[in-house]
Protein backbone atom coordinates (compact mmCIF):
# COMPACT_ATOMS: atom_id res chain seq x y z
CA UNK A 1 0.00 0.00 0.00
CA UNK A 2 1.39 3.43 -0.95
CA UNK A 3 1.44 6.54 1.20
CA UNK A 4 -1.21 8.07 -1.03
CA UNK A 5 -3.60 5.15 -0.46
CA UNK A 6 -3.01 5.26 3.28
CA UNK A 7 -3.72 8.99 3.38
CA UNK A 8 -6.87 8.46 1.35
CA UNK A 9 -8.15 5.76 3.73
CA UNK A 10 -7.53 8.00 6.72
CA UNK A 11 -9.25 10.89 4.95
CA UNK A 12 -12.34 8.77 4.24
CA UNK A 13 -12.44 7.37 7.78
CA UNK A 14 -12.39 10.79 9.46
CA UNK A 15 -15.76 11.98 8.10
CA UNK A 16 -17.32 8.63 9.03
CA UNK A 17 -16.06 8.89 12.61
CA UNK A 18 -17.15 12.53 12.75
CA UNK A 19 -20.62 11.53 11.56
CA UNK A 20 -20.87 8.93 14.29
CA UNK A 21 -19.79 11.52 16.83
CA UNK A 22 -22.43 13.93 15.51
CA UNK A 23 -25.19 11.32 15.62
CA UNK A 24 -24.64 10.45 19.26
CA UNK A 25 -25.51 13.91 20.64
CA UNK A 26 -28.52 14.02 18.31
CA UNK A 27 -29.74 10.70 19.64
CA UNK A 28 -29.21 11.90 23.18
CA UNK A 29 -31.07 15.11 22.44
CA UNK A 30 -33.85 13.06 20.88
CA UNK A 31 -34.15 11.00 24.04
CA UNK A 32 -34.21 14.14 26.16
CA UNK A 33 -36.78 15.60 23.77
CA UNK A 34 -39.13 12.67 24.25
CA UNK A 35 -38.68 12.92 28.01
CA UNK A 36 -39.31 16.65 27.90
CA UNK A 37 -42.44 16.13 25.83
CA UNK A 38 -43.75 13.59 28.34
CA UNK A 39 -43.00 15.98 31.22
CA UNK A 40 -44.73 18.86 29.42
CA UNK A 41 -47.77 16.68 28.71
CA UNK A 42 -48.25 14.93 32.03
CA UNK A 43 -46.42 17.27 34.40
CA UNK A 44 -49.05 20.04 34.77
CA UNK A 45 -51.99 17.67 35.43
CA UNK A 46 -49.95 15.72 37.97
CA UNK A 47 -48.85 18.95 39.62
CA UNK A 48 -52.49 20.09 39.90
CA UNK A 49 -53.44 16.67 41.31
CA UNK A 50 -50.67 16.93 43.89
CA UNK A 51 -51.90 20.40 44.88
CA UNK A 52 -55.48 19.13 45.23
CA UNK A 53 -54.34 16.25 47.44
CA UNK A 54 -52.29 18.59 49.64
CA UNK A 55 -55.21 20.97 50.11
CA UNK A 56 -57.49 17.98 50.73
CA UNK A 57 -55.21 16.63 53.45
CA UNK A 58 -54.90 20.01 55.14
CA UNK A 59 -58.68 20.60 55.10
CA UNK A 60 -59.33 17.09 56.44
CA UNK A 61 -56.86 17.53 59.27
CA UNK A 62 -58.35 20.91 60.21
CA UNK A 63 -61.87 19.43 60.31
CA UNK A 64 -60.65 16.46 62.31
CA UNK A 65 -59.08 18.78 64.83
CA UNK A 66 -62.48 20.50 65.22
CA UNK A 67 -64.21 17.16 65.74
CA UNK A 68 -65.82 17.18 62.28
CA UNK A 69 -63.58 14.70 60.54
CA UNK A 70 -66.56 12.74 59.23
CA UNK A 71 -67.33 15.62 56.85
CA UNK A 72 -64.11 15.20 54.88
CA UNK A 73 -62.11 11.97 55.18
CA UNK A 74 -58.49 11.97 54.09
CA UNK A 75 -57.58 10.55 50.66
CA UNK A 76 -56.00 7.45 52.18
CA UNK A 77 -59.24 6.73 54.09
CA UNK A 78 -61.22 7.05 50.85
CA UNK A 79 -58.85 4.69 49.05
CA UNK A 80 -58.96 2.22 51.92
CA UNK A 81 -62.78 2.26 51.94
CA UNK A 82 -63.24 2.15 48.18
CA UNK A 83 -60.48 -0.25 47.14
CA UNK A 84 -59.56 -2.41 50.09
CA UNK A 85 -62.92 -3.01 51.74
CA UNK A 86 -64.37 -5.99 49.82
CA UNK A 87 -67.99 -5.22 50.69
CA UNK A 88 -67.83 -1.55 49.75
CA UNK A 89 -65.82 -2.29 46.62
CA UNK A 90 -68.36 -4.89 45.50
CA UNK A 91 -71.30 -2.55 46.11
CA UNK A 92 -69.65 0.29 44.17
CA UNK A 93 -68.70 -1.99 41.29
CA UNK A 94 -72.17 -3.50 40.91
CA UNK A 95 -73.88 -0.11 41.18
CA UNK A 96 -71.45 1.38 38.67
CA UNK A 97 -72.23 -1.34 36.14
CA UNK A 98 -75.97 -0.69 36.45
CA UNK A 99 -75.46 3.05 36.06
CA UNK A 100 -73.28 2.44 33.01
CA UNK A 101 -76.01 0.38 31.37
CA UNK A 102 -78.58 3.12 31.98
CA UNK A 103 -76.25 5.87 30.74
CA UNK A 104 -75.26 4.05 27.54
CA UNK A 105 -78.87 3.16 26.76
CA UNK A 106 -80.01 6.74 27.24
CA UNK A 107 -77.05 8.03 25.22
CA UNK A 108 -77.82 5.69 22.30
CA UNK A 109 -81.45 6.84 22.22
CA UNK A 110 -80.39 10.50 22.45
CA UNK A 111 -77.97 10.03 19.54
CA UNK A 112 -80.64 8.50 17.30
CA UNK A 113 -83.29 11.10 18.17
CA UNK A 114 -80.86 14.02 18.06
CA UNK A 115 -79.29 13.16 14.71
CA UNK A 116 -82.68 12.42 13.12
CA UNK A 117 -84.14 15.65 14.45
CA UNK A 118 -81.15 17.71 13.28
CA UNK A 119 -81.17 16.16 9.81
CA UNK A 120 -84.88 16.95 9.48
CA UNK A 121 -84.25 20.59 10.43
CA UNK A 122 -81.29 20.85 8.05
CA UNK A 123 -83.32 19.50 5.11
CA UNK A 124 -86.48 21.54 5.80
CA UNK A 125 -86.16 25.04 7.23
CA UNK A 126 -89.82 25.04 8.30
CA UNK A 127 -89.09 22.14 10.65
CA UNK A 128 -86.26 24.12 12.22
CA UNK A 129 -88.47 27.18 12.64
CA UNK A 130 -91.22 25.04 14.15
CA UNK A 131 -89.29 22.78 16.55
CA UNK A 132 -85.85 24.16 17.44
CA UNK A 133 -87.33 26.49 20.06
CA UNK A 134 -88.80 23.48 21.85
CA UNK A 135 -85.39 21.83 21.93
CA UNK A 136 -84.07 24.93 23.69
CA UNK A 137 -87.01 24.89 26.11
CA UNK A 138 -86.36 21.22 26.85
CA UNK A 139 -82.77 22.10 27.72
CA UNK A 140 -83.75 24.94 30.05
CA UNK A 141 -86.35 23.05 32.09
CA UNK A 142 -84.83 22.02 35.46
CA UNK A 143 -84.55 18.26 35.29
CA UNK A 144 -85.28 17.94 39.01
CA UNK A 145 -88.72 19.41 38.34
CA UNK A 146 -89.44 16.70 35.77
CA UNK A 147 -88.09 13.74 37.74
CA UNK A 148 -91.21 13.32 39.94
CA UNK A 149 -93.49 13.50 36.89
CA UNK A 150 -91.38 10.94 35.03
CA UNK A 151 -91.64 8.65 38.04
CA UNK A 152 -95.43 9.01 38.17
CA UNK A 153 -95.83 8.36 34.44
CA UNK A 154 -93.23 5.68 33.75
CA UNK A 155 -92.55 4.07 37.10
CA UNK A 156 -89.38 4.29 39.15
CA UNK A 157 -87.14 1.68 37.55
CA UNK A 158 -85.00 1.28 34.43
CA UNK A 159 -87.31 3.03 31.94
CA UNK A 160 -87.65 6.17 34.03
CA UNK A 161 -83.88 6.39 34.51
CA UNK A 162 -83.29 6.08 30.77
CA UNK A 163 -85.82 8.84 30.03
CA UNK A 164 -83.99 11.17 32.42
CA UNK A 165 -80.74 10.43 30.57
CA UNK A 166 -82.34 11.14 27.20
CA UNK A 167 -83.80 14.45 28.35
CA UNK A 168 -80.44 15.64 29.67
CA UNK A 169 -78.31 14.37 26.77
CA UNK A 170 -80.57 15.26 23.83
CA UNK A 171 -79.93 18.97 23.27
CA UNK A 172 -76.14 18.78 22.65
CA UNK A 173 -76.76 16.14 19.99
CA UNK A 174 -79.39 18.28 18.25
CA UNK A 175 -77.46 21.55 18.38
CA UNK A 176 -74.03 20.17 17.41
CA UNK A 177 -75.38 18.00 14.60
CA UNK A 178 -77.42 20.88 13.18
CA UNK A 179 -74.41 23.18 13.37
CA UNK A 180 -72.27 20.65 11.50
CA UNK A 181 -74.86 20.09 8.79
CA UNK A 182 -75.34 23.83 8.24
CA UNK A 183 -71.61 24.66 8.23
CA UNK A 184 -70.97 23.28 4.73
CA UNK A 185 -69.69 26.01 2.41
CA UNK A 186 -72.14 27.47 -0.08
CA UNK A 187 -69.77 26.83 -2.98
CA UNK A 188 -69.82 23.09 -2.27
CA UNK A 189 -73.62 23.11 -2.26
CA UNK A 190 -73.57 24.90 -5.61
CA UNK A 191 -71.17 22.32 -7.03
CA UNK A 192 -73.54 19.50 -6.11
CA UNK A 193 -76.42 21.53 -7.50
CA UNK A 194 -74.61 21.92 -10.82
CA UNK A 195 -74.26 18.15 -10.96
CA UNK A 196 -78.04 17.88 -10.34
CA UNK A 197 -77.52 15.77 -7.23
CA UNK A 198 -80.63 14.83 -5.28
CA UNK A 199 -81.27 16.03 -1.75
CA UNK A 200 -80.32 12.62 -0.32
CA UNK A 201 -77.06 12.54 -2.29
CA UNK A 202 -76.17 15.97 -0.93
CA UNK A 203 -77.00 14.76 2.57
CA UNK A 204 -75.04 11.51 2.40
CA UNK A 205 -72.07 12.65 0.31
CA UNK A 206 -71.58 16.22 1.46
CA UNK A 207 -73.45 17.28 4.59
CA UNK A 208 -73.04 14.20 6.81
CA UNK A 209 -69.27 13.80 6.21
CA UNK A 210 -68.77 17.50 6.88
CA UNK A 211 -70.85 17.28 10.05
CA UNK A 212 -69.07 14.25 11.54
CA UNK A 213 -66.59 16.25 13.69
CA UNK A 214 -69.44 18.31 15.15
CA UNK A 215 -71.53 15.18 15.68
CA UNK A 216 -68.74 13.56 17.69
CA UNK A 217 -68.37 16.73 19.76
CA UNK A 218 -72.06 16.40 20.56
CA UNK A 219 -71.65 12.72 21.41
CA UNK A 220 -68.79 13.42 23.81
CA UNK A 221 -70.78 16.19 25.50
CA UNK A 222 -73.92 14.08 25.69
CA UNK A 223 -71.95 11.12 27.06
CA UNK A 224 -70.97 13.08 30.17
CA UNK A 225 -74.51 14.40 30.56
CA UNK A 226 -75.94 10.88 30.20
CA UNK A 227 -73.84 9.75 33.16
CA UNK A 228 -75.19 12.69 35.18
CA UNK A 229 -78.74 11.78 34.15
CA UNK A 230 -78.24 8.16 35.18
CA UNK A 231 -76.92 9.23 38.60
CA UNK A 232 -79.79 11.70 39.08
CA UNK A 233 -82.30 9.01 38.18
CA UNK A 234 -80.67 6.55 40.55
CA UNK A 235 -80.67 9.14 43.32
CA UNK A 236 -84.42 9.78 43.10
CA UNK A 237 -85.79 6.46 41.84
CA UNK A 238 -85.07 4.01 44.64
CA UNK A 239 -86.89 1.03 43.16
CA UNK A 240 -85.48 -1.76 41.02
CA UNK A 241 -81.74 -2.44 40.85
CA UNK A 242 -79.95 0.46 42.59
CA UNK A 243 -77.24 2.36 40.76
CA UNK A 244 -74.41 4.53 41.98
CA UNK A 245 -76.82 7.39 42.73
CA UNK A 246 -78.78 5.25 45.16
CA UNK A 247 -75.55 4.15 46.78
CA UNK A 248 -74.45 7.79 47.18
CA UNK A 249 -77.82 8.56 48.81
CA UNK A 250 -77.44 5.63 51.23
CA UNK A 251 -73.91 6.61 52.23
CA UNK A 252 -75.06 10.21 52.76
CA UNK A 253 -77.91 9.22 55.06
CA UNK A 254 -75.57 7.00 57.10
CA UNK A 255 -72.82 9.68 57.33
CA UNK A 256 -70.30 7.25 55.83
CA UNK A 257 -67.91 9.90 54.56
CA UNK A 258 -65.12 7.69 53.20
CA UNK A 259 -67.53 5.39 51.38
CA UNK A 260 -69.44 8.42 50.03
CA UNK A 261 -66.29 9.98 48.57
CA UNK A 262 -65.24 6.64 47.10
CA UNK A 263 -68.61 6.32 45.34
CA UNK A 264 -68.40 9.91 44.05
CA UNK A 265 -64.89 9.35 42.69
CA UNK A 266 -66.07 6.14 41.01
CA UNK A 267 -68.90 8.07 39.34
CA UNK A 268 -66.43 10.72 38.16
CA UNK A 269 -64.13 8.06 36.73
CA UNK A 270 -67.09 6.54 34.87
CA UNK A 271 -67.77 9.88 33.18
CA UNK A 272 -64.10 10.31 32.30
CA UNK A 273 -63.85 6.80 30.84
CA UNK A 274 -66.97 7.21 28.68
CA UNK A 275 -65.81 10.66 27.52
CA UNK A 276 -62.34 9.32 26.65
CA UNK A 277 -63.81 6.29 24.85
CA UNK A 278 -65.90 8.46 22.55
CA UNK A 279 -62.92 10.78 22.06
CA UNK A 280 -60.89 7.81 20.84
CA UNK A 281 -63.79 6.76 18.61
CA UNK A 282 -63.97 10.26 17.13
CA UNK A 283 -60.25 10.27 16.41
CA UNK A 284 -60.49 6.86 14.78
CA UNK A 285 -63.46 7.92 12.64
CA UNK A 286 -62.42 11.39 11.47
CA UNK A 287 -58.87 11.87 12.70
CA UNK A 288 -57.25 10.77 9.45
CA UNK A 289 -58.81 13.49 7.33
CA UNK A 290 -59.93 16.16 9.79
CA UNK A 291 -57.54 18.38 11.68
CA UNK A 292 -58.95 21.18 13.85
CA UNK A 293 -57.50 24.66 13.56
CA UNK A 294 -54.80 25.33 16.13
Secondary structure, 3 states (H helix, E strand, C coil): CCHHHHHHHHHHHHHHHHHHHHHHHHHHHHHHHHHHHHHHHHHHHHHHHHHHHHHHHHHHHHHHHCCCHHHCCCHHHHHHHHHCCHHHHHHHHHHHHHHHHHHHHHHHHHHHHHHHHHHHHHHCHHHHHHHHHHHHHHHHCCHHHHHHHHHHHHCCCHHHHHHHHHHHHHHHHHHHHHHHHHCCCHHHHHHHHHCCCCHHHHHHHHHHHHHHHHHHHHHHHHHHHHHHHHHHHHHHCCCCCCCHHHHHHHHHHCCCHHHHHHHHHHHHHHHHHHHHHHHHHHHHHHCCCCCCCC
